[in-house]
Structure formats: structure tokens, C-alpha cells
Amino acid sequence: MPSLDYHREPHGVYFLIDNKSFYASVECIERGFNPLKAPLVVMSEADNTNGGLVLATSPEAKLLYHLQANVSRQRDLPADPRLVVVPPRMTLYIQRNLQINAIFNRFVADCDLLPYSIDESILDLTHSWHLFGETPRAVAQRIQHTIRHELGLYTTVGIGDNPVQAKLALDLYAKHTQDLIGEIHYDTVQETIWPIKDLTSIWGIGHRTAKHLQRLGIHTMADLAHANPYLLKQELGLIGTQLFAVAWGIDRSQVAKPSLPQSTSLGNSQVLPRDYHNVTEIETVIKEVGEQVASRLRHHHQLAGAVSLSIGFAYAASEMTGESGFSQVMRIDPTDQDRAITAPLITLFKQHWHGQAIRNIAVYTAKLQPKQGQQLSLFTGMEQQLRTDRLAQTVDQIRSRFGFTKLVYLRSLVAGGTAIQRASLVGGHNGGNAYD
């Protein structure tokens, strides 16, 4: 069977550690429940009878009711009094994340710890694992026991010779083993990666990419490993080359020098607290979100040359029309000003909305360029433009110092406005009281 020479590839000891069912587990611990045994879900707008999205499920809730995070909604919940439904408390989850990463720092230096998300972290233990155990697996168990003892949380650990092996070991094996630890190494790639038939279970392969690969005659990871890498690049671009490397368990990235992609857009989205039908209320929220995006542009010293508006229809409207919503883009003169951002958004909305009930609004800006001075317009006097720019900067400074809610437009106080409520959110969800 063909193989690659791994001798020139980076060899290290990497852990990718996941906090099992993180949000739900934290809520279970706060209530004195066993996070592996209690049926609990964390749901946005849990007290809203019009809907809500399941953000996290405990393993027991997933097993008993087949609920899925970020897929199931309030209408999918069973009428079972055993099921505990709670709202999110993002502030509490961030606190626990910081505590967990502080524990990781007992085993690795700051430069060898990369928080991958709020519930996952990558640890490079190449130079430190031998200080804490006889084998990397023993060190992983020690970390698990420490977190379990101090915080009550269960963690799963993927171990590999590089970060991608650790990630695959976590996703494919650790989450399904009794000790919640999985391992993949260069010498086990053929036994651990190649037999995988569900391509979408592999990190980096979505449903569209999987279908594209299947059209190329690639149905397993072994097929992918033995495909023509030049054909993969021709068909899929750079991602084709990356997937070929994944199939062979190759990853040359370094945790201490993470490669961060440059942002090419700035935006915000809003899940509405109820179905919106009234045009005035909808336009109010569009303006609020657009102004928030404009403020972010000013904060990052960027000008936007295009705006996009995405509207998500409510469940009933989607069922009736067969459409989930619409998304439209408009080119604009480079700007970071509120009115110049919101005006084209309202135009796009009026052109493409036909009265459907709305539940989601998203605004994004693209074609960004650094703000190196005031962009003047032939249609507005220079003094007026300078006053508008200074006013926007003053408003940003007041909100930064005293809080967003200390200075809001009057329309945000009328029915339908969400800016004040959204200002209290953390990560798009209720920050909550960490000590409730």
C-alpha cells in the first residue's frame, strides 16, 4: 500500500481538548446535577413561547430526545417534566473557559496554548509533557482529572503528532471512548483515518465539499489519500491541497505562531425576539444593526465599499413559501458613516421584501479599505461632512466610556427596537448572572 515519508514532517505532542457539552455541563454543575446524566438544554429565548433555538444539550438530553444544538428549536422539545430548559449565561461560560485555560497553563507556557473556541483549546506539550507523566496519555488523564476535580466538568482529549491529528482524534475517537481520549499518529493514519466513509465527519469537509468529492469518485478518506493532488487543487482550489494533506495526517502549522486570516468583512446579525410583520419595526432593527456595523468600521479604522442585507423568514413563512429568506448586496462609495450604511440597506429591503414574517436580520460590509482620511463627496458640503464625522466619533466615545445604552436614538425606545436589549448580550446571547 502506498505511503509517504513522514520523517521530514514536524513531530510533536499536541492535545486538542474539548469541554464536553460545555454550556449544558456548566448549567448542570451550577444546579448540582451530573452533567452526563441530567437531561438539560440551554436555549435562547427559553421564556419566549414564540420560539427559541437549542444552543446546547447535555448528553442525556441528546440521547433521550434526539435534540441537536443549533438545529432543534422550542417546538422540538418533548412535553417531559424531566427535561430542564434554561436560558444561556454567556458571562458564566466565559468565566469557566478562563478557569479551564488557567489549568492548562499549569502544563504549558502561554505561547504553547491556543484557545481554539470557547470550549476547545490546542496545547503543544512537545517540550513539557514529560514533566507531568510517563506518557502523553497519562498527562491527558491528569489534566482531565484536574478539571473534573476543580470544576466538575468532563473533558475529551485528542492526541496527535500535530494539531490536525489531534483534532481528528478528538472528533473521530475521543468522544466515543470510555476514557474520553483518542490518539492518532503518523504510524496509525492508515488504520485511523483512511477507513472513514462519512466524509462530513472529517474536520474541514462540509456537505457541499463531500458531494464534490463524490463526483470525483472519492467516497472514503483512503480514496482521498490516493487521489491526484493536482486534480484536487484544480477542482477545489487550495482546500483540495489541504484535504489531501489531512487524509495523510499532515499538518505543518505551529501553535506558537498561529496563522490568523485577515478579516475581509465586518457585520452583525440579530435573531428577533418574535416574528416581525410591521415594516416600521423591521426597518428600525435594520437601521440599528447597520449603525452598529458602522460603529465597528470606525473602531477598526475601515471604510466599506459594499453592504449586504440578509433577511431570514419566520418558520411559518418559510413553510408557506418554501423560501428561507433572501440576501442582497449593493456597492457603495467607501464610507464608515451611519446614514451612508443604513440608507442602501433600507433600499435593498424595500426592493426584495414582500410582506413575509421575519425572524432574522444580518448586515455585513465588504470591500474594506483602511481609512486614511476623510472621504469627501461632491454632493455634500465639506463642512457638513466633517461635522457628521466628528459627531459619529463623539457618539462612539460616549458609548465606549459610559455604555451603549447611555446614548441611543429615540426609535430604539419604541416597539420593535432591539438595540438596548442587544447591548446586554454576550456573544449574541444573554450574558446572565454568573451567580444565579
JOMO-V509670 format. One record per residue. RES is the residue in one letter. SS is DSSP state (~ for helix, > for strand, _ for the rest). OMEGA is omega in whole degrees, -180 to 180 (999 if undefined). D_LAST is the distance of its C-alpha to the last C-alpha in Angstrom with 1 decimal. Layout:
BEGIN
((RES,SS,OMEGA,D_LAST) (RES,SS,OMEGA,D_LAST))
END
This chain:
BEGIN
((M,_,-178,58.6) (P,_,178,58.1) (S,_,177,55.8) (L,_,176,54.9) (D,_,-176,55.6) (Y,~,-173,52.2) (H,~,-178,53.8) (R,~,179,53.3) (E,_,178,49.7) (P,_,176,46.9) (H,_,179,45.8) (G,_,175,42.6) (V,_,-176,39.7) (Y,>,173,36.6) (F,>,165,33.3) (L,>,-172,31.0) (I,>,-179,27.7) (D,>,175,25.2) (N,>,-170,21.6) (K,_,179,22.1) (S,_,-164,20.1) (F,~,-176,17.7) (Y,~,-178,14.8) (A,~,-180,15.1) (S,~,178,15.5) (V,~,180,12.4) (E,~,177,10.4) (C,~,-179,12.7) (I,~,-180,12.4) (E,~,-178,8.6) (R,_,178,9.8) (G,_,180,13.0) (F,_,169,15.2) (N,_,-175,18.3) (P,_,178,17.9) (L,_,-174,21.6) (K,_,-175,21.8) (A,_,175,18.9) (P,_,-176,19.6) (L,>,174,16.6) (V,>,172,16.8) (V,>,-174,14.7) (M,>,175,16.4) (S,_,179,16.8) (E,_,-177,16.9) (A,_,180,15.7) (D,_,-177,16.1) (N,_,-176,19.5) (T,_,-179,22.5) (N,_,180,24.7) (G,_,-177,23.5) (G,_,-178,21.0) (L,>,177,21.6) (V,>,-178,20.3) (L,>,-179,19.0) (A,>,177,18.7) (T,>,172,19.7) (S,_,179,19.5) (P,~,-179,23.2) (E,~,178,23.3) (A,~,178,22.4) (K,~,-179,25.0) (L,~,-174,27.5) (L,~,-170,27.2) (Y,~,178,26.8) (H,_,179,28.3) (L,_,-179,25.5) (Q,_,179,25.6) (A,_,178,23.2) (N,_,175,24.3) (V,_,-178,26.9) (S,_,180,25.6) (R,>,-176,24.4) (Q,~,180,22.8) (R,~,-180,26.4) (D,~,-178,26.7) (L,_,179,24.0) (P,_,176,25.7) (A,_,-177,25.4) (D,_,-177,24.1) (P,_,178,21.6) (R,_,-177,20.8) (L,_,179,19.3) (V,>,-180,15.5) (V,>,-176,14.9) (V,>,175,11.6) (P,_,-180,11.5) (P,_,174,11.6) (R,_,-172,9.4) (M,~,179,12.5) (T,~,179,11.5) (L,~,-179,9.7) (Y,~,178,12.9) (I,~,177,15.1) (Q,~,180,13.9) (R,~,178,14.6) (N,~,179,17.9) (L,~,178,18.9) (Q,~,179,18.4) (I,~,-180,20.5) (N,~,174,23.1) (A,~,175,23.4) (I,~,177,24.3) (F,~,-178,26.8) (N,_,174,28.3) (R,_,-176,29.4) (F,_,180,31.7) (V,_,175,32.9) (A,_,-180,33.7) (D,~,-176,31.8) (C,~,-179,34.7) (D,~,178,34.5) (L,>,179,30.8) (L,>,173,30.1) (P,>,-174,26.6) (Y,_,176,27.8) (S,_,-178,24.6) (I,_,-179,20.8) (D,_,179,21.4) (E,>,176,25.0) (S,>,176,27.1) (I,>,179,30.8) (L,>,174,32.2) (D,>,-178,35.8) (L,_,-177,36.7) (T,_,-174,40.5) (H,_,-175,41.2) (S,_,-173,38.5) (W,~,-176,38.0) (H,~,178,40.9) (L,~,-170,39.2) (F,_,180,36.5) (G,_,-178,38.3) (E,_,179,41.6) (T,_,175,40.7) (P,~,179,38.2) (R,~,178,36.9) (A,~,177,36.3) (V,~,178,34.4) (A,~,178,32.2) (Q,~,179,31.5) (R,~,177,30.7) (I,~,178,28.1) (Q,~,-177,26.5) (H,~,180,26.5) (T,~,-180,25.0) (I,~,179,22.0) (R,~,-178,21.6) (H,~,-173,22.0) (E,~,-174,19.7) (L,~,179,16.8) (G,_,-174,17.6) (L,_,176,18.5) (Y,_,178,21.9) (T,>,174,24.1) (T,>,-173,27.4) (V,>,171,30.3) (G,>,-178,33.3) (I,>,179,36.2) (G,>,177,39.2) (D,_,176,42.1) (N,_,-176,40.6) (P,~,-177,37.4) (V,~,175,38.5) (Q,~,178,39.5) (A,~,180,36.1) (K,~,179,34.4) (L,~,178,36.7) (A,~,178,36.3) (L,~,-174,32.5) (D,~,-172,32.8) (L,~,-171,35.9) (Y,_,-173,35.6) (A,~,-176,32.6) (K,~,-176,30.2) (H,~,180,32.8) (T,_,-176,33.8) (Q,_,-179,32.8) (D,_,177,31.9) (L,_,177,30.3) (I,>,176,32.9) (G,>,-179,35.7) (E,>,170,38.6) (I,>,179,41.2) (H,_,-179,44.0) (Y,~,-176,47.2) (D,~,178,49.2) (T,~,-178,47.0) (V,~,-177,46.6) (Q,~,-180,49.3) (E,~,-173,47.6) (T,~,-177,44.0) (I,_,-172,44.1) (W,_,-178,47.4) (P,_,-175,46.9) (I,_,-180,43.9) (K,_,178,45.0) (D,_,-175,41.8) (L,~,-178,42.1) (T,~,177,38.8) (S,~,-180,37.0) (I,_,178,38.3) (W,_,178,36.2) (G,_,180,37.9) (I,_,176,39.6) (G,_,-176,38.4) (H,~,-180,40.1) (R,~,179,42.6) (T,~,179,43.6) (A,~,179,44.0) (K,~,178,46.3) (H,~,179,48.3) (L,~,180,48.8) (Q,~,177,49.9) (R,~,178,52.5) (L,_,-180,53.8) (G,_,-179,54.2) (I,_,-175,51.1) (H,_,178,49.2) (T,_,177,47.9) (M,~,175,46.9) (A,~,176,50.3) (D,~,-179,51.9) (L,~,-179,49.9) (A,~,-177,50.9) (H,_,175,54.5) (A,_,177,54.5) (N,_,-177,56.5) (P,~,179,54.2) (Y,~,175,56.3) (L,~,179,56.0) (L,~,179,52.2) (K,~,179,52.1) (Q,~,-177,54.6) (E,~,-171,52.5) (L,~,-178,48.9) (G,_,-177,49.4) (L,~,-179,47.6) (I,~,177,45.0) (G,~,177,47.9) (T,~,-180,48.8) (Q,~,-179,45.2) (L,~,176,45.0) (F,~,179,48.3) (A,~,179,47.0) (V,~,-180,43.8) (A,~,178,46.2) (W,_,179,47.9) (G,_,-177,44.7) (I,_,178,45.6) (D,_,-177,43.3) (R,_,179,44.5) (S,_,180,41.4) (Q,_,180,40.0) (V,~,-177,36.4) (A,~,179,37.4) (K,~,-177,39.0) (P,_,177,36.8) (S,_,-177,38.5) (L,_,-180,36.3) (P,_,178,37.7) (Q,_,-179,38.5) (S,_,178,36.5) (T,_,178,39.0) (S,_,174,36.8) (L,>,-179,33.8) (G,>,176,31.8) (N,>,176,28.6) (S,>,-177,27.7) (Q,>,169,25.7) (V,>,-174,24.6) (L,>,-176,25.1) (P,>,179,22.6) (R,>,176,25.6) (D,>,179,29.3) (Y,>,177,31.3) (H,_,-173,34.9) (N,_,-175,35.8) (V,~,-180,37.7) (T,~,179,36.6) (E,~,-180,32.9) (I,~,-180,33.5) (E,~,177,35.5) (T,~,-179,32.9) (V,~,178,30.3) (I,~,179,33.1) (K,~,180,34.0) (E,~,-179,30.4) (V,~,178,29.9) (G,~,179,33.5) (E,~,177,32.9) (Q,~,178,29.8) (V,~,178,32.1) (A,~,178,34.8) (S,~,178,32.6) (R,~,177,31.8) (L,~,-179,35.6) (R,~,180,36.2) (H,~,-179,33.6) (H,_,179,35.4) (H,_,-179,38.8) (Q,>,172,39.8) (L,>,-179,41.9) (A,>,177,41.5) (G,>,178,44.7) (A,>,175,43.2) (V,>,176,40.2) (S,>,178,39.0) (L,>,176,37.2) (S,>,-180,35.6) (I,>,177,34.7) (G,>,-179,33.0) (F,>,175,34.0) (A,_,-175,31.8) (Y,~,-178,32.2) (A,~,179,34.8) (A,~,179,36.8) (S,~,179,36.9) (E,~,-176,38.1) (M,~,-174,40.7) (T,~,-176,42.2) (G,_,179,41.6) (E,_,-179,40.2) (S,_,-179,36.7) (G,>,177,37.3) (F,>,178,39.4) (S,>,-177,39.4) (Q,>,-178,41.9) (V,>,177,42.9) (M,>,174,45.0) (R,>,178,46.8) (I,>,172,46.5) (D,>,-177,48.0) (P,>,-174,45.8) (T,>,170,43.2) (D,_,-175,39.8) (Q,_,-176,40.0) (D,~,-174,37.7) (R,~,-179,40.5) (A,~,176,42.4) (I,~,-173,39.5) (T,~,-177,38.4) (A,~,178,41.9) (P,~,177,42.9) (L,~,178,39.6) (I,~,177,40.4) (T,~,179,43.9) (L,~,180,42.7) (F,~,-178,40.5) (K,~,-178,43.3) (Q,~,-169,45.8) (H,~,179,43.8) (W,_,-178,41.6) (H,_,172,43.2) (G,_,-179,40.8) (Q,_,174,38.4) (A,_,-173,34.8) (I,>,179,32.6) (R,>,-178,29.1) (N,>,178,29.1) (I,>,178,30.7) (A,>,179,31.4) (V,>,177,33.5) (Y,>,176,35.0) (T,>,-179,37.8) (A,>,-177,40.4) (K,_,-178,43.7) (L,_,175,42.0) (Q,>,-179,44.2) (P,>,176,43.6) (K,_,-177,43.9) (Q,_,179,46.9) (G,_,180,47.8) (Q,_,178,47.8) (Q,_,-176,48.9) (L,_,180,51.3) (S,_,178,52.4) (L,_,-172,55.9) (F,_,179,54.5) (T,_,-179,52.5) (G,_,-177,53.9) (M,~,-179,52.9) (E,~,179,51.7) (Q,~,179,49.4) (Q,~,180,48.0) (L,~,178,47.4) (R,~,179,45.7) (T,~,-180,43.4) (D,~,180,42.5) (R,~,179,41.9) (L,~,-180,39.8) (A,~,-180,37.5) (Q,~,179,37.1) (T,~,178,36.4) (V,~,179,33.6) (D,~,-178,32.1) (Q,~,179,32.3) (I,~,-179,30.7) (R,~,179,27.8) (S,~,-176,27.5) (R,~,-172,27.5) (F,~,-179,25.6) (G,_,-176,23.4) (F,~,-173,24.5) (T,~,180,23.7) (K,~,-180,26.0) (L,_,-178,29.0) (V,_,175,29.1) (Y,_,-178,32.0) (L,~,-177,32.5) (R,~,180,32.4) (S,~,179,28.7) (L,~,-178,28.1) (V,_,-179,30.1) (A,_,178,29.2) (G,_,180,28.5) (G,_,-178,27.4) (T,_,-173,24.4) (A,~,-178,24.7) (I,~,179,22.2) (Q,~,-178,19.4) (R,~,-179,20.4) (A,_,-180,20.2) (S,_,-177,16.4) (L,>,175,16.4) (V,>,-179,16.4) (G,_,178,19.0) (G,_,-177,19.6) (H,>,-180,16.2) (N,>,178,13.0) (G,_,177,11.5) (G,_,175,8.0) (N,_,-176,5.4) (A,_,-176,5.8) (Y,_,175,3.8) (D,_,999,0.0))
END
